[in-house]
Amino acid sequence: MSKDKMVPVPSNAIMPERDINKVPILETHHLGIDFGGLTAVDEFSITVGRTEIAGLIGPNGAGKTTVFNLLTNVYQPTRGTILLDGKSTAKKSTAQINRMGIARTFQNIRLFSNMSVIDNVRVGLHNSINQPLAASLTRLFGYRASERKSLDEAMELLVFFHMDDMANRQAGSLPYGAQRRLEIARALATRPGIILLDEPAAGMNPSETVELMENIRRIRDSFNIAVLLIEHDMNLVMNICEGICVLDHGKVIAKGSPDEIRSNPKVIEAYLGKKKGGVEGGEE
Amino acid sequence: MERIKNMSKFTRTNIECYGMVLLAFVILLPLQNAGLISYSIAGQLVPICTYIVMAVSLNLTVGFLGELSLGHAGFMSVGAFSGVIAVACLKGSAAPDWTKLLVAIIVGGILAGVAGLIVGVPVIRLRGDYLAIVTLAFGEIIKNIINCLYVGVDKNGLHFSMTSADELGLVDASPVLKGPQGATGIPKISTFTSGVLLILFTLFVVLNLINSKTGRAVTAIRDNRIAAESVGINITRYKLTAFVISAILAGMAGALYAMNFSSIAARKFDFNTSILVLVFVVLGGMGNIPGTIIATTLLYMLPELLRQFADYRMLIYAVVLIVVMIATNSERIKLFADRIRSVFRRDDDVPDAAGKGGGAK
């Protein structure tokens, strides 16, 4: 987490030392998108190590969620390339990109609200459960085994997030914090190499936020995957992120460790704001 | 523990559906055989079976896939007429009636499935109103095509024409399908038993599908398309699967229906029929299979039961529809129903029922 553990690599990126000799899980080069004449994101290049917790911060409207939408090809990039585990994701559909290894959550929670909690996770397991249509229709050809497998694996994930007692509740009826956790559980069910969290702490109280930080670290450690998160809660970002990228008006204005970001004059100017300590800020 | 609870919820719906149909069958069949059912009601048995299959299959598209299809009668029509032609091809054979009916139902199902695929591939990418409009157009197109289609069977095989019966050039045989006059001389081989078997088959397919990986994917697409895509579900594929299965079942129902009458015309399967089935689905409950079966039976029998009101029959029918629609959407009645239901259910299921009543968000 401290500065000396971050090592520069080619393309001007930094990564945690343990990830340095491995292919980065996510790399973007000069990524950009125009909406009509408006450039929403431009020259966006980042590198995320295989087990890194990285943060993407910036003022409202800076293009953070647009970056997530570009990474998952919800929007087709106008320029630039995305390499996922060394492979280009160009011309892939959102669903295909998920199968290649990117899972995400949404800023405004998108659950399957009419389905049960466990079924939400089971939908996430969709591509790892082998159940051909013939088995679905007839309850034969390994139907029972595949259903059991999906129930067991989904239950495991719910236990991981301490949600096993709500497995049969309707997802839409859960309290807000639980809905956020369920969304993460569903994303993890797709067995990604990197998970993108879009404002996971939005609307959470301080104790829920502490629990979330703990969960994010546990996700990285247990699943051995990378996390890229958008967040306005500077306490959370500075605490758990190893590398931070700051976006303003669609352009990267700074990259580095939390300490570097905290003291970067450009970032203070654009986002953190000039406070006495210059540490906490941005959000009221 | 959790798993057992989860399974039992599926099983409960299954038991409700299969049990209801079997019970009705066990009661009605001896009555029918003993001639205790009035002629007009006995004549309705196969059509009721047909419309239950239609409504359950449409519920797959409307309730579970969440797409409004207004052309379901079109698939029924394709199934009906291809079934009639298939049976006409078997005319000379010594095959027993049930084999002929089975062939008709299978051929009807397959051709309706093909029609579903042809319509589905371009249309399924559309959403909401657009899909409804295109399926509506499809129903009308099918009706008009069959209205000017002439088909005949003789020893040389099948003959088709789009202009007149004479052009078929049949050798000592009369045409099966005569354009606007429709199909005539159909053997009446549908029975109440075959109708119930088709319902059971439909329930087997639809209920299994819903409680499977495919069904969860379909429901997920309905609930939140963007999220479903983000977890790697191929939207087009699963929408198309549900749509085609729904079309196949409608085609099978069509074949069964046609074999219940000695003649049938394309105008029977028009927009009104599609809407009628949609009404059954909406009143029975979107995504509620037992409800669909009950609603179809009651609403189909209703005009028959209201016969004594003579001229005011359809007026009363409309009023009943409106009252039912208002009643099923009333919060107070929903709460009342939940309370009744909770008496019959174990305690741990109550929050679930309450959650459904309260709604999400």
Interface residues (C-beta under 8 A of the other chain):
Chain A: T72 V74 S93 T94 A95 Q96 N98 R99 A103 R104 F106 R110 L111 F112 S113 N114 M115 S116 I118 D119 R122 V123 G124 H126 N127 I129 Q131 L133 A135 S136 L137 T138 R139 Y143 S146 E147 R148 S150 L151 M155 D164 A167 N168 R169 Q170 A171 G172 S173 R186 A187 A189 T190
Chain B: E2 R3 K5 N6 K9 V205 N208 L209 S212 K213 T214 G215 R216 A217 T219 A220 D223 N224 I226 A227 A228 E229 S230 V231 G232 I233 N234 I235 T241 P351 D352 G355 K356 G358 G359 A360 K361
